Amino acid sequence: MSKMGVREHRLHASATQRDLAFFRERERERALAAEKTAGLRALRLAKEEAERAAAQAAAEQALLNKPKRRTKKASAAPAPETATAE
């Protein structure tokens, strides 16, 4: 190879090395971001599930503490009749 060919080959090789390093770094950052997103999603889902369970428990507790409706009891004796003038 001539001097120019060797020089071009070196320049191309160093550019390729820089490109590979850049792409590796970008892929590493993408993987870190995906991992962080997955962790945050898991925390959010756990929080929503805990809130849902707490709301359900509160609703069940409210049903247990709800005052019972009072109904009028029928009296055992019939109501006295009023005197009518005949």
Biopython code that builds the backbone (N, CA, C, O; Angstrom):
import numpy as np
from Bio.PDB.StructureBuilder import StructureBuilder

atoms = [
    (1, "MET", "N", (0.835, -1.175, 0.000)),
    (1, "MET", "CA", (0.000, 0.000, 0.000)),
    (1, "MET", "C", (0.881, 1.239, 0.000)),
    (1, "MET", "O", (2.010, 1.244, 0.490)),
    (2, "SER", "N", (0.315, 2.272, -0.565)),
    (2, "SER", "CA", (1.061, 3.525, -0.584)),
    (2, "SER", "C", (0.861, 4.252, 0.734)),
    (2, "SER", "O", (0.040, 3.863, 1.564)),
    (3, "LYS", "N", (1.636, 5.321, 0.906)),
    (3, "LYS", "CA", (1.514, 6.099, 2.136)),
    (3, "LYS", "C", (0.098, 6.658, 2.284)),
    (3, "LYS", "O", (-0.441, 6.693, 3.390)),
    (4, "MET", "N", (-0.497, 7.088, 1.195)),
    (4, "MET", "CA", (-1.852, 7.642, 1.238)),
    (4, "MET", "C", (-2.863, 6.567, 1.629)),
    (4, "MET", "O", (-3.796, 6.837, 2.386)),
    (5, "GLY", "N", (-2.686, 5.373, 1.127)),
    (5, "GLY", "CA", (-3.604, 4.284, 1.459)),
    (5, "GLY", "C", (-3.525, 3.919, 2.925)),
    (5, "GLY", "O", (-4.549, 3.663, 3.558)),
    (6, "VAL", "N", (-2.330, 3.892, 3.469)),
    (6, "VAL", "CA", (-2.141, 3.570, 4.878)),
    (6, "VAL", "C", (-2.755, 4.666, 5.740)),
    (6, "VAL", "O", (-3.425, 4.385, 6.734)),
    (7, "ARG", "N", (-2.523, 5.903, 5.354)),
    (7, "ARG", "CA", (-3.066, 7.031, 6.127)),
    (7, "ARG", "C", (-4.595, 6.993, 6.124)),
    (7, "ARG", "O", (-5.221, 7.160, 7.171)),
    (8, "GLU", "N", (-5.193, 6.776, 4.964)),
    (8, "GLU", "CA", (-6.659, 6.708, 4.869)),
    (8, "GLU", "C", (-7.196, 5.542, 5.686)),
    (8, "GLU", "O", (-8.244, 5.642, 6.324)),
    (9, "HIS", "N", (-6.472, 4.450, 5.658)),
    (9, "HIS", "CA", (-6.899, 3.280, 6.421)),
    (9, "HIS", "C", (-6.886, 3.593, 7.925)),
    (9, "HIS", "O", (-7.819, 3.223, 8.638)),
    (10, "ARG", "N", (-5.851, 4.261, 8.404)),
    (10, "ARG", "CA", (-5.769, 4.629, 9.815)),
    (10, "ARG", "C", (-6.886, 5.590, 10.203)),
    (10, "ARG", "O", (-7.523, 5.428, 11.244)),
    (11, "LEU", "N", (-7.119, 6.602, 9.350)),
    (11, "LEU", "CA", (-8.187, 7.562, 9.638)),
    (11, "LEU", "C", (-9.543, 6.867, 9.677)),
    (11, "LEU", "O", (-10.370, 7.144, 10.546)),
    (12, "HIS", "N", (-9.761, 5.968, 8.733)),
    (12, "HIS", "CA", (-11.028, 5.241, 8.704)),
    (12, "HIS", "C", (-11.157, 4.337, 9.932)),
    (12, "HIS", "O", (-12.241, 4.228, 10.507)),
    (13, "ALA", "N", (-10.083, 3.702, 10.331)),
    (13, "ALA", "CA", (-10.108, 2.820, 11.497)),
    (13, "ALA", "C", (-10.386, 3.615, 12.769)),
    (13, "ALA", "O", (-11.159, 3.162, 13.614)),
    (14, "SER", "N", (-9.779, 4.782, 12.926)),
    (14, "SER", "CA", (-10.009, 5.572, 14.133)),
    (14, "SER", "C", (-11.444, 6.123, 14.142)),
    (14, "SER", "O", (-12.072, 6.198, 15.199)),
    (15, "ALA", "N", (-11.956, 6.503, 12.980)),
    (15, "ALA", "CA", (-13.345, 6.973, 12.907)),
    (15, "ALA", "C", (-14.299, 5.838, 13.255)),
    (15, "ALA", "O", (-15.301, 6.055, 13.936)),
    (16, "THR", "N", (-13.999, 4.654, 12.801)),
    (16, "THR", "CA", (-14.831, 3.498, 13.106)),
    (16, "THR", "C", (-14.799, 3.203, 14.604)),
    (16, "THR", "O", (-15.824, 2.876, 15.202)),
    (17, "GLN", "N", (-13.625, 3.321, 15.201)),
    (17, "GLN", "CA", (-13.500, 3.097, 16.648)),
    (17, "GLN", "C", (-14.341, 4.114, 17.425)),
    (17, "GLN", "O", (-15.033, 3.751, 18.377)),
    (18, "ARG", "N", (-14.281, 5.390, 17.018)),
    (18, "ARG", "CA", (-15.086, 6.425, 17.683)),
    (18, "ARG", "C", (-16.576, 6.137, 17.526)),
    (18, "ARG", "O", (-17.349, 6.276, 18.474)),
    (19, "ASP", "N", (-16.967, 5.734, 16.324)),
    (19, "ASP", "CA", (-18.379, 5.412, 16.088)),
    (19, "ASP", "C", (-18.822, 4.249, 16.972)),
    (19, "ASP", "O", (-19.892, 4.304, 17.579)),
    (20, "LEU", "N", (-18.014, 3.211, 17.046)),
    (20, "LEU", "CA", (-18.372, 2.063, 17.874)),
    (20, "LEU", "C", (-18.477, 2.444, 19.348)),
    (20, "LEU", "O", (-19.386, 1.998, 20.048)),
    (21, "ALA", "N", (-17.545, 3.268, 19.813)),
    (21, "ALA", "CA", (-17.587, 3.706, 21.208)),
    (21, "ALA", "C", (-18.850, 4.534, 21.466)),
    (21, "ALA", "O", (-19.496, 4.386, 22.503)),
    (22, "PHE", "N", (-19.190, 5.399, 20.521)),
    (22, "PHE", "CA", (-20.389, 6.220, 20.664)),
    (22, "PHE", "C", (-21.637, 5.343, 20.729)),
    (22, "PHE", "O", (-22.494, 5.544, 21.590)),
    (23, "PHE", "N", (-21.742, 4.375, 19.826)),
    (23, "PHE", "CA", (-22.918, 3.516, 19.797)),
    (23, "PHE", "C", (-23.019, 2.634, 21.041)),
    (23, "PHE", "O", (-24.113, 2.379, 21.544)),
    (24, "ARG", "N", (-21.869, 2.173, 21.528)),
    (24, "ARG", "CA", (-21.884, 1.391, 22.774)),
    (24, "ARG", "C", (-22.373, 2.238, 23.946)),
    (24, "ARG", "O", (-23.180, 1.781, 24.755)),
    (25, "GLU", "N", (-21.884, 3.466, 24.033)),
    (25, "GLU", "CA", (-22.287, 4.366, 25.111)),
    (25, "GLU", "C", (-23.778, 4.692, 25.009)),
    (25, "GLU", "O", (-24.486, 4.707, 26.016)),
    (26, "ARG", "N", (-24.238, 4.948, 23.809)),
    (26, "ARG", "CA", (-25.656, 5.253, 23.624)),
    (26, "ARG", "C", (-26.534, 4.057, 24.002)),
    (26, "ARG", "O", (-27.589, 4.234, 24.612)),
    (27, "GLU", "N", (-26.115, 2.871, 23.653)),
    (27, "GLU", "CA", (-26.874, 1.668, 24.002)),
    (27, "GLU", "C", (-26.866, 1.452, 25.528)),
    (27, "GLU", "O", (-27.878, 1.051, 26.103)),
    (28, "ARG", "N", (-25.734, 1.717, 26.172)),
    (28, "ARG", "CA", (-25.654, 1.590, 27.632)),
    (28, "ARG", "C", (-26.604, 2.576, 28.307)),
    (28, "ARG", "O", (-27.301, 2.215, 29.255)),
    (29, "GLU", "N", (-26.637, 3.820, 27.822)),
    (29, "GLU", "CA", (-27.546, 4.823, 28.378)),
    (29, "GLU", "C", (-29.003, 4.430, 28.142)),
    (29, "GLU", "O", (-29.850, 4.637, 29.011)),
    (30, "ARG", "N", (-29.293, 3.873, 26.990)),
    (30, "ARG", "CA", (-30.658, 3.437, 26.690)),
    (30, "ARG", "C", (-31.079, 2.309, 27.632)),
    (30, "ARG", "O", (-32.214, 2.286, 28.108)),
    (31, "ALA", "N", (-30.173, 1.382, 27.897)),
    (31, "ALA", "CA", (-30.470, 0.271, 28.812)),
    (31, "ALA", "C", (-30.696, 0.791, 30.234)),
    (31, "ALA", "O", (-31.600, 0.323, 30.927)),
    (32, "LEU", "N", (-29.883, 1.753, 30.672)),
    (32, "LEU", "CA", (-30.066, 2.341, 32.009)),
    (32, "LEU", "C", (-31.414, 3.054, 32.113)),
    (32, "LEU", "O", (-32.105, 2.940, 33.126)),
    (33, "ALA", "N", (-31.783, 3.786, 31.066)),
    (33, "ALA", "CA", (-33.066, 4.489, 31.083)),
    (33, "ALA", "C", (-34.225, 3.490, 31.120)),
    (33, "ALA", "O", (-35.209, 3.708, 31.826)),
    (34, "ALA", "N", (-34.111, 2.402, 30.368)),
    (34, "ALA", "CA", (-35.167, 1.383, 30.366)),
    (34, "ALA", "C", (-35.277, 0.718, 31.731)),
    (34, "ALA", "O", (-36.381, 0.443, 32.201)),
    (35, "GLU", "N", (-34.149, 0.463, 32.363)),
    (35, "GLU", "CA", (-34.150, -0.142, 33.704)),
    (35, "GLU", "C", (-34.784, 0.801, 34.723)),
    (35, "GLU", "O", (-35.567, 0.373, 35.571)),
    (36, "LYS", "N", (-34.445, 2.074, 34.635)),
    (36, "LYS", "CA", (-35.011, 3.070, 35.554)),
    (36, "LYS", "C", (-36.522, 3.171, 35.342)),
    (36, "LYS", "O", (-37.284, 3.225, 36.307)),
    (37, "THR", "N", (-36.949, 3.196, 34.086)),
    (37, "THR", "CA", (-38.377, 3.276, 33.775)),
    (37, "THR", "C", (-39.119, 2.060, 34.307)),
    (37, "THR", "O", (-40.214, 2.193, 34.854)),
    (38, "ALA", "N", (-38.540, 0.884, 34.155)),
    (38, "ALA", "CA", (-39.179, -0.337, 34.652)),
    (38, "ALA", "C", (-39.303, -0.302, 36.172)),
    (38, "ALA", "O", (-40.324, -0.717, 36.720)),
    (39, "GLY", "N", (-38.283, 0.184, 36.846)),
    (39, "GLY", "CA", (-38.330, 0.289, 38.303)),
    (39, "GLY", "C", (-39.400, 1.261, 38.766)),
    (39, "GLY", "O", (-40.143, 0.974, 39.704)),
    (40, "LEU", "N", (-39.479, 2.422, 38.102)),
    (40, "LEU", "CA", (-40.492, 3.411, 38.462)),
    (40, "LEU", "C", (-41.899, 2.879, 38.182)),
    (40, "LEU", "O", (-42.827, 3.126, 38.952)),
    (41, "ARG", "N", (-42.048, 2.152, 37.080)),
    (41, "ARG", "CA", (-43.354, 1.570, 36.747)),
    (41, "ARG", "C", (-43.760, 0.555, 37.812)),
    (41, "ARG", "O", (-44.921, 0.508, 38.220)),
    (42, "ALA", "N", (-42.809, -0.252, 38.260)),
    (42, "ALA", "CA", (-43.106, -1.248, 39.298)),
    (42, "ALA", "C", (-43.524, -0.562, 40.593)),
    (42, "ALA", "O", (-44.455, -1.012, 41.261)),
    (43, "LEU", "N", (-42.844, 0.521, 40.951)),
    (43, "LEU", "CA", (-43.217, 1.266, 42.163)),
    (43, "LEU", "C", (-44.617, 1.865, 42.037)),
    (43, "LEU", "O", (-45.407, 1.816, 42.979)),
    (44, "ARG", "N", (-44.917, 2.431, 40.865)),
    (44, "ARG", "CA", (-46.231, 3.035, 40.656)),
    (44, "ARG", "C", (-47.330, 1.979, 40.730)),
    (44, "ARG", "O", (-48.368, 2.209, 41.351)),
    (45, "LEU", "N", (-47.112, 0.835, 40.110)),
    (45, "LEU", "CA", (-48.115, -0.233, 40.154)),
    (45, "LEU", "C", (-48.316, -0.756, 41.570)),
    (45, "LEU", "O", (-49.443, -1.048, 41.972)),
    (46, "ALA", "N", (-47.230, -0.876, 42.327)),
    (46, "ALA", "CA", (-47.341, -1.328, 43.717)),
    (46, "ALA", "C", (-48.121, -0.308, 44.545)),
    (46, "ALA", "O", (-48.948, -0.685, 45.375)),
    (47, "LYS", "N", (-47.864, 0.975, 44.322)),
    (47, "LYS", "CA", (-48.573, 2.030, 45.050)),
    (47, "LYS", "C", (-50.057, 2.004, 44.697)),
    (47, "LYS", "O", (-50.905, 2.107, 45.584)),
    (48, "GLU", "N", (-50.378, 1.868, 43.412)),
    (48, "GLU", "CA", (-51.783, 1.824, 43.002)),
    (48, "GLU", "C", (-52.489, 0.614, 43.607)),
    (48, "GLU", "O", (-53.643, 0.716, 44.022)),
    (49, "GLU", "N", (-51.812, -0.519, 43.659)),
    (49, "GLU", "CA", (-52.405, -1.721, 44.241)),
    (49, "GLU", "C", (-52.644, -1.529, 45.740)),
    (49, "GLU", "O", (-53.678, -1.944, 46.263)),
    (50, "ALA", "N", (-51.689, -0.901, 46.428)),
    (50, "ALA", "CA", (-51.855, -0.641, 47.861)),
    (50, "ALA", "C", (-53.025, 0.316, 48.099)),
    (50, "ALA", "O", (-53.810, 0.121, 49.026)),
    (51, "GLU", "N", (-53.137, 1.343, 47.266)),
    (51, "GLU", "CA", (-54.250, 2.280, 47.401)),
    (51, "GLU", "C", (-55.577, 1.586, 47.128)),
    (51, "GLU", "O", (-56.560, 1.838, 47.824)),
    (52, "ARG", "N", (-55.615, 0.718, 46.125)),
    (52, "ARG", "CA", (-56.832, -0.021, 45.797)),
    (52, "ARG", "C", (-57.232, -0.930, 46.962)),
    (52, "ARG", "O", (-58.409, -1.007, 47.313)),
    (53, "ALA", "N", (-56.261, -1.613, 47.557)),
    (53, "ALA", "CA", (-56.543, -2.496, 48.687)),
    (53, "ALA", "C", (-57.018, -1.683, 49.895)),
    (53, "ALA", "O", (-57.933, -2.106, 50.602)),
    (54, "ALA", "N", (-56.405, -0.522, 50.134)),
    (54, "ALA", "CA", (-56.820, 0.326, 51.253)),
    (54, "ALA", "C", (-58.241, 0.845, 51.035)),
    (54, "ALA", "O", (-59.032, 0.902, 51.977)),
    (55, "ALA", "N", (-58.563, 1.222, 49.806)),
    (55, "ALA", "CA", (-59.914, 1.708, 49.511)),
    (55, "ALA", "C", (-60.942, 0.599, 49.707)),
    (55, "ALA", "O", (-62.032, 0.837, 50.227)),
    (56, "GLN", "N", (-60.591, -0.602, 49.290)),
    (56, "GLN", "CA", (-61.510, -1.727, 49.458)),
    (56, "GLN", "C", (-61.697, -2.042, 50.945)),
    (56, "GLN", "O", (-62.816, -2.304, 51.387)),
    (57, "ALA", "N", (-60.622, -2.019, 51.706)),
    (57, "ALA", "CA", (-60.717, -2.279, 53.143)),
    (57, "ALA", "C", (-61.554, -1.195, 53.823)),
    (57, "ALA", "O", (-62.341, -1.491, 54.722)),
    (58, "ALA", "N", (-61.388, 0.045, 53.402)),
    (58, "ALA", "CA", (-62.173, 1.142, 53.985)),
    (58, "ALA", "C", (-63.653, 0.975, 53.643)),
    (58, "ALA", "O", (-64.520, 1.232, 54.478)),
    (59, "ALA", "N", (-63.933, 0.549, 52.424)),
    (59, "ALA", "CA", (-65.325, 0.334, 52.030)),
    (59, "ALA", "C", (-65.947, -0.804, 52.837)),
    (59, "ALA", "O", (-67.096, -0.710, 53.270)),
    (60, "GLU", "N", (-65.186, -1.872, 53.036)),
    (60, "GLU", "CA", (-65.686, -2.996, 53.834)),
    (60, "GLU", "C", (-65.906, -2.571, 55.284)),
    (60, "GLU", "O", (-66.895, -2.963, 55.904)),
    (61, "GLN", "N", (-64.997, -1.779, 55.820)),
    (61, "GLN", "CA", (-65.117, -1.293, 57.190)),
    (61, "GLN", "C", (-66.329, -0.380, 57.314)),
    (61, "GLN", "O", (-67.034, -0.414, 58.323)),
    (62, "ALA", "N", (-66.574, 0.437, 56.292)),
    (62, "ALA", "CA", (-67.721, 1.336, 56.320)),
    (62, "ALA", "C", (-69.023, 0.529, 56.331)),
    (62, "ALA", "O", (-69.992, 0.901, 56.993)),
    (63, "LEU", "N", (-69.028, -0.567, 55.597)),
    (63, "LEU", "CA", (-70.223, -1.417, 55.606)),
    (63, "LEU", "C", (-70.443, -2.046, 56.982)),
    (63, "LEU", "O", (-71.579, -2.166, 57.441)),
    (64, "LEU", "N", (-69.365, -2.440, 57.629)),
    (64, "LEU", "CA", (-69.493, -3.033, 58.954)),
    (64, "LEU", "C", (-69.942, -2.007, 59.988)),
    (64, "LEU", "O", (-70.687, -2.341, 60.909)),
    (65, "ASN", "N", (-69.500, -0.773, 59.845)),
    (65, "ASN", "CA", (-69.826, 0.283, 60.814)),
    (65, "ASN", "C", (-71.104, 1.023, 60.468)),
    (65, "ASN", "O", (-71.537, 1.896, 61.221)),
    (66, "LYS", "N", (-71.704, 0.692, 59.359)),
    (66, "LYS", "CA", (-72.903, 1.387, 58.921)),
    (66, "LYS", "C", (-74.038, 1.098, 59.905)),
    (66, "LYS", "O", (-74.282, -0.061, 60.238)),
    (67, "PRO", "N", (-74.733, 2.139, 60.374)),
    (67, "PRO", "CA", (-75.848, 1.900, 61.299)),
    (67, "PRO", "C", (-76.952, 1.142, 60.573)),
    (67, "PRO", "O", (-77.242, 1.388, 59.402)),
    (68, "LYS", "N", (-77.550, 0.222, 61.299)),
    (68, "LYS", "CA", (-78.600, -0.578, 60.688)),
    (68, "LYS", "C", (-79.877, 0.247, 60.620)),
    (68, "LYS", "O", (-80.167, 1.052, 61.505)),
    (69, "ARG", "N", (-80.617, 0.032, 59.566)),
    (69, "ARG", "CA", (-81.885, 0.726, 59.414)),
    (69, "ARG", "C", (-82.882, 0.183, 60.419)),
    (69, "ARG", "O", (-83.022, -1.026, 60.602)),
    (70, "ARG", "N", (-83.539, 1.074, 61.037)),
    (70, "ARG", "CA", (-84.560, 0.642, 61.993)),
    (70, "ARG", "C", (-85.896, 0.604, 61.271)),
    (70, "ARG", "O", (-86.280, 1.533, 60.560)),
    (71, "THR", "N", (-86.568, -0.476, 61.477)),
    (71, "THR", "CA", (-87.893, -0.594, 60.893)),
    (71, "THR", "C", (-88.903, -0.527, 62.014)),
    (71, "THR", "O", (-88.622, -0.924, 63.145)),
    (72, "LYS", "N", (-90.050, -0.034, 61.702)),
    (72, "LYS", "CA", (-91.094, 0.024, 62.717)),
    (72, "LYS", "C", (-91.589, -1.382, 62.968)),
    (72, "LYS", "O", (-91.926, -2.126, 62.047)),
    (73, "LYS", "N", (-91.622, -1.717, 64.219)),
    (73, "LYS", "CA", (-92.111, -3.044, 64.563)),
    (73, "LYS", "C", (-93.628, -2.971, 64.682)),
    (73, "LYS", "O", (-94.177, -2.003, 65.210)),
    (74, "ALA", "N", (-94.275, -3.972, 64.202)),
    (74, "ALA", "CA", (-95.732, -4.032, 64.339)),
    (74, "ALA", "C", (-96.040, -4.340, 65.791)),
    (74, "ALA", "O", (-95.450, -5.245, 66.381)),
    (75, "SER", "N", (-96.952, -3.596, 66.356)),
    (75, "SER", "CA", (-97.273, -3.830, 67.762)),
    (75, "SER", "C", (-98.057, -5.135, 67.883)),
    (75, "SER", "O", (-98.797, -5.528, 66.981)),
    (76, "ALA", "N", (-97.875, -5.772, 68.994)),
    (76, "ALA", "CA", (-98.523, -7.059, 69.215)),
    (76, "ALA", "C", (-100.032, -6.892, 69.346)),
    (76, "ALA", "O", (-100.788, -7.738, 68.869)),
    (77, "ALA", "N", (-100.471, -5.835, 69.973)),
    (77, "ALA", "CA", (-101.917, -5.603, 70.146)),
    (77, "ALA", "C", (-102.407, -4.677, 69.056)),
    (77, "ALA", "O", (-101.699, -3.760, 68.639)),
    (78, "PRO", "N", (-103.623, -4.920, 68.596)),
    (78, "PRO", "CA", (-104.137, -4.004, 67.572)),
    (78, "PRO", "C", (-104.409, -2.635, 68.184)),
    (78, "PRO", "O", (-104.652, -2.510, 69.384)),
    (79, "ALA", "N", (-104.365, -1.656, 67.370)),
    (79, "ALA", "CA", (-104.598, -0.287, 67.832)),
    (79, "ALA", "C", (-106.030, -0.176, 68.344)),
    (79, "ALA", "O", (-106.943, -0.746, 67.747)),
    (80, "PRO", "N", (-106.235, 0.549, 69.438)),
    (80, "PRO", "CA", (-107.608, 0.672, 69.971)),
    (80, "PRO", "C", (-108.477, 1.439, 68.982)),
    (80, "PRO", "O", (-108.053, 2.399, 68.338)),
    (81, "GLU", "N", (-109.713, 0.965, 68.900)),
    (81, "GLU", "CA", (-110.642, 1.628, 67.992)),
    (81, "GLU", "C", (-111.207, 2.851, 68.682)),
    (81, "GLU", "O", (-111.420, 2.856, 69.895)),
    (82, "THR", "N", (-111.435, 3.830, 67.939)),
    (82, "THR", "CA", (-112.012, 5.039, 68.503)),
    (82, "THR", "C", (-113.519, 4.892, 68.520)),
    (82, "THR", "O", (-114.121, 4.237, 67.669)),
    (83, "ALA", "N", (-114.084, 5.504, 69.486)),
    (83, "ALA", "CA", (-115.538, 5.403, 69.608)),
    (83, "ALA", "C", (-116.193, 6.216, 68.510)),
    (83, "ALA", "O", (-115.855, 7.373, 68.258)),
    (84, "THR", "N", (-117.116, 5.579, 67.889)),
    (84, "THR", "CA", (-117.846, 6.281, 66.827)),
    (84, "THR", "C", (-119.284, 6.466, 67.258)),
    (84, "THR", "O", (-119.876, 5.582, 67.877)),
    (85, "ALA", "N", (-119.810, 7.551, 66.947)),
    (85, "ALA", "CA", (-121.193, 7.807, 67.304)),
    (85, "ALA", "C", (-122.105, 7.219, 66.250)),
    (85, "ALA", "O", (-122.014, 7.541, 65.065)),
    (86, "GLU", "N", (-122.979, 6.355, 66.708)),
    (86, "GLU", "CA", (-123.918, 5.749, 65.794)),
    (86, "GLU", "C", (-125.290, 6.000, 66.242)),
    (86, "GLU", "O", (-126.241, 5.562, 65.593)),
]
sb = StructureBuilder()
sb.init_structure("model")
sb.init_model(0)
sb.init_chain("A")
sb.init_seg("    ")
for serial, (resi, resn, name, xyz) in enumerate(atoms, 1):
    if name == "N":
        sb.init_residue(resn, " ", resi, " ")
    sb.init_atom(name, np.array(xyz, "f"), 0.0, 1.0, " ", f" {name:<3s}", serial, name[0])
structure = sb.get_structure()
